[in-house]
Amino acid sequence: MANKTALVISAHSADFVWRCGGAIALHGKRGYDVTVVCLSYGERGESAKLWKASDATLEGVKAARRTEAENAARALGVADIQFFDCGDYPLELDREAKFRLVDVIRKVQPAFMLSHSLDDPYNTDHPYATKVALETRMVAQAWGHEPGQTVLGAPQLYLFEPHQTEQCGWKPDIILDITEVWEAKKAAIECMEGQQHLWHYYTNVAENRANQFRRNSGGQAGGREAKYAEAFQSIFPRTVDEL
């Protein structure tokens, strides 16, 4: 029987590490094949340390970012990572690139998808990636698009945590305990050498979300002793048989 699958649509090549690396590693451990699509390398806007080298070039920065992301993906147990190289600041996908992503979605047939918050005034590439995720999810569900292919069902789209939640209209409704895979996420974080200033920041985020996990799982009355967690916002209603 084939493994279950999941798909991450990441605006830049480091976003999947900070924001959902724990979810990737945890679901990989649970038998999911997780595919990551990086729409750009983040070469222009998110590679400041790399650009400080006197011999830095655009292609050299892209290559360094790709290597970092591939190393991080291995640390997390990613089944497949793909780079669309659509540029950043601003990120833009033409029709051909969108249909390429539709093909990936239909091939993966994800049980769930992950992408960015719907708003982010600090980085418009992030909500743009989610707009693309929603658009291509819709196309992948359309029977009239490439008839004969297997159409997509209705996977949930989870929005992972933005850098400044208060400014992004992001309200989590799911907190995931990632304690058992934290060392894998930590190793992946430390692969992103071009953004070392974020290593401690996202460790702190994971610790704070774990505090909230403990509180919401029962607190001092019996909550689970999570040490690290990630939070997500679901877009679509979840269908259940019991609460």
Backbone bond lengths (Angstrom), bond angles and torsions (degrees), N, CA, C in turn:
res aa  C-N    CA-C-N  psi(-1)  N-CA   C-N-CA  omega(-1)  CA-C   N-CA-C  phi
1 M - - - 1.460 - - 1.524 109.81 -
2 A 1.331 116.87 133.10 1.445 121.35 -177.94 1.528 110.95 -66.85
3 N 1.333 115.35 148.80 1.452 120.18 176.45 1.524 111.09 -65.82
4 K 1.311 116.33 155.03 1.451 120.94 169.14 1.520 108.24 -69.09
5 T 1.332 115.94 160.74 1.451 119.71 -173.72 1.529 111.18 -132.41
6 A 1.326 115.14 159.40 1.458 122.35 174.47 1.521 107.86 -146.11
7 L 1.332 115.83 156.66 1.461 121.08 -176.63 1.523 109.70 -133.58
8 V 1.325 116.14 129.43 1.463 122.76 175.54 1.519 108.48 -110.14
9 I 1.337 116.79 127.69 1.462 121.71 175.16 1.519 107.30 -110.38
10 S 1.327 115.26 106.72 1.452 124.03 -171.79 1.525 109.22 -107.97
11 A 1.316 117.19 127.88 1.468 119.66 -179.27 1.517 110.97 -61.33
12 H 1.323 115.54 -46.66 1.458 122.05 -177.61 1.525 109.70 -123.54
13 S 1.307 116.18 167.11 1.466 119.26 -169.49 1.528 114.46 -74.75
14 A 1.327 118.25 -6.92 1.468 119.37 177.06 1.522 112.63 -107.16
15 D 1.315 118.33 -15.20 1.464 120.93 -172.14 1.529 112.80 -58.41
16 F 1.315 116.98 -40.53 1.469 119.32 -176.83 1.522 111.69 -64.53
17 V 1.324 116.64 -25.36 1.464 120.56 -178.87 1.525 110.73 -73.46
18 W 1.341 116.15 -54.72 1.468 119.97 -177.69 1.523 111.66 -61.86
19 R 1.321 116.33 -43.84 1.459 121.07 -161.38 1.526 114.91 -95.24
20 C 1.334 116.87 -27.25 1.472 117.44 179.99 1.523 112.45 -147.13
21 G 1.332 117.31 23.10 1.461 120.14 178.88 1.518 112.41 -59.11
22 G 1.330 116.24 -36.26 1.462 119.73 178.41 1.513 112.25 -66.38
23 A 1.333 116.27 -42.98 1.468 120.48 178.22 1.522 110.64 -62.66
24 I 1.325 116.72 -39.15 1.465 120.47 178.64 1.527 110.26 -62.45
25 A 1.328 116.16 -51.36 1.463 120.20 -177.51 1.529 111.60 -64.23
26 L 1.328 116.29 -40.62 1.463 120.08 -178.30 1.522 111.45 -65.25
27 H 1.331 116.43 -45.41 1.468 118.79 -179.15 1.527 111.53 -71.59
28 G 1.318 116.93 -31.71 1.461 119.09 172.61 1.513 111.13 -60.27
29 K 1.315 115.79 -41.22 1.468 121.29 177.77 1.520 111.40 -66.09
30 R 1.328 116.69 -27.03 1.465 121.77 -179.95 1.531 112.36 -87.72
31 G 1.327 116.93 3.11 1.455 119.69 175.38 1.511 115.64 101.29
32 Y 1.329 117.41 11.74 1.469 120.95 176.95 1.523 109.77 -88.18
33 D 1.328 116.33 142.57 1.454 122.09 166.95 1.529 106.84 -92.62
34 V 1.316 116.69 112.16 1.467 121.12 -176.73 1.524 109.67 -101.68
35 T 1.327 115.37 123.98 1.457 122.19 175.33 1.524 109.33 -102.52
36 V 1.315 116.54 136.16 1.464 122.20 177.04 1.522 108.73 -117.40
37 V 1.330 116.12 127.91 1.461 121.49 173.24 1.523 107.84 -111.43
38 C 1.320 116.84 118.67 1.463 122.30 174.42 1.531 107.61 -97.56
39 L 1.315 116.51 113.34 1.463 119.73 -176.18 1.521 111.84 -70.73
40 S 1.326 117.66 -27.61 1.467 121.30 174.05 1.519 108.06 -147.14
41 Y 1.320 115.73 170.95 1.463 120.22 176.97 1.528 111.93 -85.73
42 G 1.336 117.53 -12.67 1.458 119.81 -172.36 1.520 110.67 70.11
43 E 1.328 115.10 31.59 1.458 120.09 -170.14 1.529 113.54 -72.60
44 R 1.316 117.52 -27.95 1.457 119.90 -176.09 1.532 112.02 -92.63
45 G 1.327 116.14 -42.24 1.447 119.00 -170.20 1.512 116.29 -103.55
46 E 1.342 118.14 -17.25 1.463 119.53 -172.96 1.531 111.77 -126.47
47 S 1.306 115.95 31.28 1.465 120.13 -176.75 1.524 111.23 -134.60
48 A 1.336 115.68 37.93 1.469 120.28 -172.84 1.524 112.85 -54.86
49 K 1.341 116.72 -44.06 1.464 118.94 -177.91 1.526 111.01 -61.82
50 L 1.331 117.02 -39.54 1.459 120.67 -179.07 1.524 111.76 -66.45
51 W 1.333 116.37 -33.76 1.466 120.50 -179.02 1.526 112.27 -74.80
52 K 1.322 117.84 -13.48 1.467 120.00 -179.60 1.527 112.24 -76.21
53 A 1.332 116.85 -13.83 1.468 120.15 175.89 1.526 109.44 -69.15
54 S 1.297 117.89 137.59 1.470 121.69 -174.62 1.525 112.87 -64.72
55 D 1.334 117.03 -25.34 1.468 120.67 -177.94 1.532 112.31 -102.81
56 A 1.321 117.89 18.06 1.467 121.30 -176.55 1.525 111.55 -64.89
57 T 1.341 115.49 138.65 1.460 122.55 173.95 1.521 108.27 -132.40
58 L 1.320 116.97 161.04 1.449 120.64 -179.79 1.517 111.40 -59.10
59 E 1.323 117.23 -47.62 1.458 120.09 -179.34 1.518 111.81 -66.76
60 G 1.329 116.83 -34.43 1.451 119.97 177.69 1.518 112.17 -67.16
61 V 1.340 116.60 -40.09 1.458 120.56 177.54 1.526 109.98 -65.90
62 K 1.326 117.53 -42.81 1.469 120.72 177.23 1.533 110.54 -57.79
63 A 1.325 116.20 -45.19 1.469 120.46 -178.25 1.525 110.78 -62.95
64 A 1.333 116.42 -40.62 1.462 119.93 179.53 1.523 110.73 -66.00
65 R 1.326 116.19 -42.06 1.466 120.39 179.48 1.526 111.00 -64.63
66 R 1.314 116.67 -39.44 1.465 119.90 178.56 1.525 110.69 -63.18
67 T 1.328 116.30 -45.29 1.455 120.22 179.46 1.527 111.11 -60.72
68 E 1.336 117.01 -43.72 1.460 120.62 177.58 1.529 111.14 -58.47
69 A 1.327 115.41 -47.27 1.466 120.21 -177.66 1.522 111.86 -65.65
70 E 1.326 117.29 -39.72 1.470 120.17 178.30 1.524 110.78 -65.20
71 N 1.325 116.96 -40.26 1.469 120.19 177.48 1.526 110.82 -64.55
72 A 1.330 116.26 -41.85 1.467 120.60 178.47 1.521 110.66 -64.26
73 A 1.332 116.52 -41.35 1.464 120.60 179.48 1.523 111.08 -60.95
74 R 1.334 116.81 -40.17 1.474 120.10 177.23 1.526 110.37 -64.03
75 A 1.318 117.05 -41.24 1.465 120.41 -179.97 1.523 111.46 -62.46
76 L 1.335 116.61 -32.39 1.461 121.43 -177.44 1.527 113.33 -89.57
77 G 1.327 117.46 -9.66 1.459 120.26 -178.06 1.512 113.78 79.30
78 V 1.334 117.45 28.56 1.464 121.79 177.77 1.529 109.52 -63.32
79 A 1.335 116.51 134.95 1.459 120.54 -179.44 1.524 111.89 -75.39
80 D 1.337 116.16 -36.03 1.461 120.67 -177.67 1.514 108.67 -155.58
81 I 1.329 117.63 132.83 1.467 121.61 174.14 1.517 108.15 -123.99
82 Q 1.323 115.73 132.92 1.456 122.02 -178.02 1.519 109.57 -125.02
83 F 1.334 115.70 143.55 1.453 121.88 -178.49 1.534 109.07 -118.36
84 F 1.324 116.21 118.99 1.461 120.20 -177.67 1.529 112.36 -88.64
85 D 1.325 118.18 -20.26 1.467 122.74 176.13 1.534 111.95 52.75
86 C 1.334 115.50 51.96 1.468 120.71 -178.56 1.528 113.20 -93.02
87 G 1.322 116.99 6.72 1.458 119.94 179.09 1.516 111.95 81.70
88 D 1.310 115.52 159.90 1.460 120.44 179.92 1.525 110.07 -136.82
89 Y 1.302 114.81 165.93 1.472 122.28 178.08 1.529 111.73 48.21
90 P 1.340 119.60 59.42 1.456 125.11 5.49 1.526 113.44 -99.89
91 L 1.336 114.84 154.67 1.462 122.85 170.37 1.521 108.65 -77.99
92 E 1.328 117.28 130.24 1.468 121.61 -179.90 1.524 109.92 -143.85
93 L 1.340 116.71 130.00 1.460 122.03 175.26 1.521 109.51 -113.73
94 D 1.325 116.89 129.72 1.459 119.71 173.15 1.532 109.21 -84.22
95 R 1.330 116.39 179.28 1.464 120.92 -176.39 1.520 112.09 -59.58
96 E 1.329 115.74 -39.67 1.469 120.41 -179.73 1.526 110.94 -62.43
97 A 1.333 116.92 -43.28 1.459 120.42 -179.87 1.526 111.01 -66.73
98 K 1.340 116.70 -37.06 1.468 119.86 177.90 1.533 110.48 -64.83
99 F 1.319 116.72 -42.62 1.469 119.07 178.79 1.530 110.90 -67.35
100 R 1.319 116.65 -31.30 1.470 119.83 174.29 1.525 109.77 -61.84
101 L 1.320 116.60 -41.01 1.461 120.33 178.78 1.532 110.93 -68.95
102 V 1.325 116.82 -37.75 1.474 119.98 174.95 1.522 110.19 -57.55
103 D 1.324 116.30 -42.42 1.470 120.10 178.91 1.531 110.90 -60.58
104 V 1.328 116.49 -40.87 1.464 120.26 178.22 1.524 110.33 -62.78
105 I 1.330 116.03 -46.26 1.469 120.35 -178.74 1.523 110.72 -59.81
106 R 1.321 116.61 -45.38 1.469 119.66 -179.63 1.522 111.46 -66.51
107 K 1.316 117.17 -35.67 1.462 119.56 178.96 1.523 111.02 -69.24
108 V 1.333 117.00 -43.00 1.458 121.38 -177.64 1.522 111.56 -72.87
109 Q 1.351 117.36 -37.08 1.470 122.00 -175.45 1.538 110.57 49.95
110 P 1.340 116.28 60.34 1.469 119.49 -172.43 1.519 113.67 -67.06
111 A 1.328 115.41 143.34 1.458 120.77 171.40 1.516 110.14 -70.75
112 F 1.346 116.07 -29.77 1.454 121.42 173.33 1.520 108.73 -155.08
113 M 1.339 114.82 161.13 1.451 122.46 179.94 1.527 108.84 -123.62
114 L 1.322 115.93 156.05 1.463 122.56 178.07 1.515 109.87 -132.39
115 S 1.337 116.53 136.03 1.459 120.52 172.99 1.528 109.25 -156.52
116 H 1.318 117.32 -162.65 1.461 123.45 -168.96 1.527 113.32 -85.82
117 S 1.324 115.58 175.74 1.464 121.55 174.34 1.527 109.77 -66.71
118 L 1.332 115.48 158.23 1.462 120.55 -177.78 1.523 112.90 -74.09
119 D 1.327 117.09 -14.61 1.457 121.07 179.03 1.521 108.77 -141.64
120 D 1.314 116.60 146.41 1.459 122.04 174.43 1.532 107.94 -164.66
121 P 1.331 117.63 94.08 1.460 119.80 -177.02 1.525 113.59 -66.49
122 Y 1.330 117.53 -16.29 1.456 120.58 179.34 1.522 112.50 -83.12
123 N 1.326 116.38 -24.84 1.468 119.95 -176.51 1.519 108.69 -150.93
124 T 1.318 116.75 95.75 1.463 120.53 -175.43 1.521 112.81 -71.57
125 D 1.343 117.56 -12.97 1.465 119.34 174.14 1.530 110.90 -61.97
126 H 1.335 116.94 -33.33 1.459 120.44 -175.39 1.533 112.58 -66.28
127 P 1.329 119.63 -56.79 1.466 118.44 177.73 1.524 112.89 -64.89
128 Y 1.334 116.56 -27.83 1.469 118.80 175.60 1.529 110.08 -61.72
129 A 1.323 116.91 -41.99 1.472 120.40 178.49 1.518 110.94 -60.57
130 T 1.333 116.59 -38.65 1.466 119.61 179.20 1.515 111.55 -71.13
131 K 1.328 116.71 -37.03 1.470 119.98 174.04 1.530 109.77 -58.47
132 V 1.319 116.19 -43.19 1.467 121.11 177.52 1.529 110.27 -64.85
133 A 1.325 117.18 -40.39 1.471 120.68 179.00 1.521 110.72 -60.48
134 L 1.329 116.59 -44.26 1.463 120.69 179.42 1.530 111.41 -67.48
135 E 1.328 115.88 -41.04 1.463 120.06 -179.05 1.530 111.20 -65.24
136 T 1.331 116.34 -44.91 1.463 119.16 -177.68 1.526 111.15 -74.33
137 R 1.315 117.81 -30.71 1.464 120.67 172.39 1.516 109.92 -59.98
138 M 1.339 116.70 -44.13 1.460 122.17 178.49 1.532 111.01 -60.84
139 V 1.330 116.22 -46.98 1.470 119.94 -179.27 1.521 110.51 -64.14
140 A 1.333 116.45 -39.29 1.470 120.40 -179.61 1.520 112.10 -64.08
141 Q 1.339 117.09 -21.48 1.461 121.98 177.98 1.532 112.54 -86.70
142 A 1.324 117.19 -9.89 1.469 121.40 -172.15 1.532 111.47 -82.79
143 W 1.309 116.31 120.59 1.468 120.84 -179.61 1.518 111.96 -63.61
144 G 1.315 117.51 -25.88 1.458 120.69 -178.53 1.507 114.48 -83.83
145 H 1.330 117.57 -5.92 1.462 120.05 175.94 1.523 109.13 -89.81
146 E 1.325 116.42 116.52 1.461 122.41 -178.46 1.530 111.13 48.81
147 P 1.342 116.60 64.88 1.477 120.25 -179.34 1.532 111.18 -53.29
148 G 1.305 114.87 139.27 1.464 120.52 -177.71 1.511 112.39 106.38
149 Q 1.345 116.70 -25.26 1.456 119.34 174.09 1.526 109.70 -75.61
150 T 1.318 116.27 159.01 1.454 120.40 175.14 1.522 109.10 -75.31
151 V 1.329 116.74 120.56 1.461 119.56 -178.85 1.527 110.35 -76.69
152 L 1.320 115.15 160.23 1.454 121.94 179.19 1.521 110.24 -80.77
153 G 1.322 116.26 146.21 1.462 120.44 173.52 1.522 110.67 -79.18
154 A 1.318 117.61 -125.25 1.465 120.66 -177.76 1.520 110.89 -135.86
155 P 1.338 117.49 65.46 1.467 119.14 -179.20 1.527 111.73 -67.78
156 Q 1.313 115.71 142.29 1.459 120.19 174.39 1.528 109.60 -64.39
157 L 1.324 116.22 144.07 1.464 121.17 170.36 1.523 107.61 -108.48
158 Y 1.319 115.54 115.34 1.456 121.67 177.39 1.526 109.02 -97.91
159 L 1.316 115.93 133.96 1.455 121.53 179.03 1.527 108.79 -98.06
160 F 1.322 116.67 118.71 1.450 118.52 -179.41 1.527 111.31 -81.80
161 E 1.322 115.26 170.98 1.464 120.76 -167.35 1.526 113.28 -72.51
162 P 1.338 117.46 128.28 1.464 120.46 174.95 1.522 111.27 -77.45
163 H 1.313 116.27 172.82 1.465 120.41 -175.01 1.528 112.00 -70.28
164 Q 1.324 117.94 -38.93 1.462 121.09 177.01 1.527 108.41 -127.28
165 T 1.320 114.89 92.55 1.466 120.71 -170.01 1.518 112.85 -59.79
166 E 1.340 117.27 -36.59 1.465 120.13 -175.55 1.523 112.06 -61.66
167 Q 1.324 117.22 -28.70 1.457 121.61 -175.86 1.525 112.90 -91.20
168 C 1.322 116.57 -4.24 1.465 119.80 -169.43 1.527 114.23 -114.61
169 G 1.306 118.10 4.83 1.460 120.29 179.08 1.519 113.37 60.03
170 W 1.309 115.70 30.38 1.474 121.49 -175.97 1.517 109.27 -101.66
171 K 1.330 116.35 125.53 1.464 120.86 -177.53 1.523 108.61 -129.81
172 P 1.330 117.87 106.79 1.472 119.98 -175.25 1.519 112.26 -70.17
173 D 1.324 115.53 142.79 1.465 120.58 172.98 1.523 112.06 -123.67
174 I 1.336 115.99 5.34 1.469 121.73 178.01 1.519 108.24 -139.45
175 I 1.326 116.50 132.72 1.462 121.63 173.69 1.524 107.58 -123.04
176 L 1.312 116.26 124.07 1.467 123.29 -173.79 1.525 109.93 -108.41
177 D 1.313 116.28 124.51 1.463 121.85 176.77 1.526 108.84 -75.05
178 I 1.336 116.78 116.92 1.468 120.89 -179.49 1.531 111.74 -114.46
179 T 1.331 116.36 18.79 1.461 120.76 -175.70 1.526 111.98 -54.82
180 E 1.322 117.13 -43.10 1.469 120.06 -174.21 1.523 112.97 -69.04
181 V 1.332 117.41 -16.87 1.476 119.84 179.43 1.527 111.39 -118.03
182 W 1.327 116.81 14.86 1.464 118.97 -176.22 1.528 111.83 -59.41
183 E 1.320 118.18 -39.91 1.466 119.56 -178.60 1.519 111.61 -61.51
184 A 1.338 117.09 -33.66 1.469 120.13 176.19 1.518 110.44 -67.71
185 K 1.343 116.93 -42.65 1.468 119.28 178.71 1.523 110.27 -66.16
186 K 1.317 117.33 -41.19 1.469 121.07 178.38 1.530 110.45 -59.32
187 A 1.326 116.39 -42.78 1.468 120.09 178.48 1.519 110.92 -63.57
188 A 1.339 116.56 -39.26 1.466 120.62 178.51 1.520 111.09 -66.62
189 I 1.326 116.34 -43.35 1.467 120.61 177.47 1.524 110.33 -55.86
190 E 1.311 115.84 -42.83 1.466 119.98 -176.10 1.524 112.98 -75.25
191 C 1.332 116.90 -5.74 1.467 120.44 171.24 1.530 111.13 -77.39
192 M 1.339 116.58 -21.89 1.467 120.73 -174.62 1.524 109.53 -87.56
193 E 1.337 115.29 72.71 1.458 121.30 -173.23 1.520 112.87 -69.89
194 G 1.323 117.36 -20.20 1.459 120.43 179.61 1.514 113.62 -75.56
195 Q 1.343 117.23 -10.00 1.459 120.83 -178.53 1.530 110.74 -135.83
196 Q 1.307 116.21 52.03 1.456 120.57 -176.98 1.530 112.39 -61.92
197 H 1.328 117.03 -24.31 1.465 120.40 -179.25 1.530 112.04 -64.96
198 L 1.338 117.50 -13.89 1.462 120.72 -179.49 1.531 113.25 -97.66
199 W 1.309 118.35 -7.77 1.463 120.47 -176.20 1.531 110.73 -58.70
200 H 1.309 116.72 -53.88 1.467 120.18 -178.32 1.527 110.75 -68.04
201 Y 1.323 115.87 -37.96 1.476 119.94 -177.28 1.527 110.44 -56.72
202 Y 1.323 117.39 -49.16 1.462 119.55 -176.14 1.527 113.15 -78.90
203 T 1.322 117.48 -19.83 1.466 119.46 168.51 1.525 109.38 -66.42
204 N 1.316 115.51 -42.99 1.460 120.81 179.17 1.532 111.38 -64.75
205 V 1.327 117.07 -40.21 1.465 120.71 176.65 1.525 110.20 -58.45
206 A 1.332 116.66 -45.19 1.469 120.84 -178.65 1.526 111.34 -64.43
207 E 1.319 117.35 -37.12 1.462 120.50 178.27 1.527 111.02 -68.23
208 N 1.335 116.18 -41.19 1.465 119.82 179.19 1.527 111.65 -66.05
209 R 1.323 117.42 -41.00 1.465 120.26 178.26 1.536 110.61 -66.19
210 A 1.315 117.33 -31.82 1.469 119.89 176.21 1.526 110.82 -65.63
211 N 1.323 116.40 -37.72 1.459 120.31 175.29 1.522 110.15 -58.51
212 Q 1.330 115.71 -43.02 1.466 120.58 178.79 1.527 111.49 -69.44
213 F 1.336 116.99 -34.16 1.465 120.20 175.29 1.522 109.70 -60.40
214 R 1.324 116.16 -47.59 1.457 120.09 -179.36 1.526 110.70 -59.81
215 R 1.310 115.91 -44.15 1.460 120.85 -179.33 1.529 111.24 -62.33
216 N 1.317 116.95 -44.17 1.465 120.84 -174.92 1.517 113.39 -83.59
217 S 1.328 117.63 -11.45 1.469 120.12 177.13 1.524 112.06 -96.81
218 G 1.317 115.96 5.28 1.462 118.52 177.18 1.507 115.22 136.83
219 G 1.337 116.33 -12.28 1.452 119.84 177.23 1.515 113.23 55.75
220 Q 1.308 117.25 -141.05 1.452 122.00 -178.36 1.522 112.37 -71.99
221 A 1.335 115.73 -7.78 1.470 119.87 177.89 1.525 112.02 -88.64
222 G 1.322 116.81 6.60 1.457 118.70 176.45 1.511 115.19 133.60
223 G 1.326 117.51 21.62 1.461 120.12 179.21 1.516 112.23 -66.97
224 R 1.327 115.79 152.79 1.464 120.24 -179.41 1.522 110.03 -72.12
225 E 1.311 116.60 142.32 1.461 121.46 -173.32 1.529 110.65 -84.32
226 A 1.321 115.78 67.97 1.463 120.57 176.56 1.529 109.73 -74.16
227 K 1.316 116.38 140.91 1.467 121.10 177.60 1.528 111.73 -107.32
228 Y 1.340 116.20 -27.92 1.466 121.30 179.36 1.522 108.22 -140.29
229 A 1.326 116.19 140.85 1.471 120.11 -179.17 1.518 110.22 -150.63
230 E 1.311 115.53 163.15 1.469 123.77 172.49 1.518 108.52 -125.59
231 A 1.319 116.19 150.83 1.461 121.10 -178.96 1.528 110.47 -119.82
232 F 1.343 115.03 150.22 1.462 121.51 -176.35 1.523 110.31 -142.78
233 Q 1.315 114.73 155.18 1.469 121.94 173.97 1.523 108.27 -115.62
234 S 1.314 117.02 127.50 1.467 119.86 178.68 1.524 109.68 -87.81
235 I 1.318 116.44 144.95 1.459 122.42 -179.55 1.525 111.74 -90.24
236 F 1.310 116.45 -44.64 1.460 121.12 -171.53 1.530 111.26 -103.40
237 P 1.339 117.50 154.86 1.467 119.46 175.37 1.524 109.72 -59.07
238 R 1.304 115.63 144.30 1.465 121.03 177.37 1.519 107.93 -99.02
239 T 1.317 116.71 130.66 1.460 121.55 -177.84 1.526 108.88 -90.02
240 V 1.324 116.40 127.40 1.477 121.40 -174.75 1.521 111.14 -135.02
241 D 1.309 115.37 159.15 1.469 121.63 174.42 1.524 111.00 -102.27
242 E 1.326 116.47 -18.47 1.460 120.11 175.33 1.515 107.87 -158.11
243 L 1.320 115.99 158.39 1.463 120.37 -178.63 1.524 110.90 -90.83
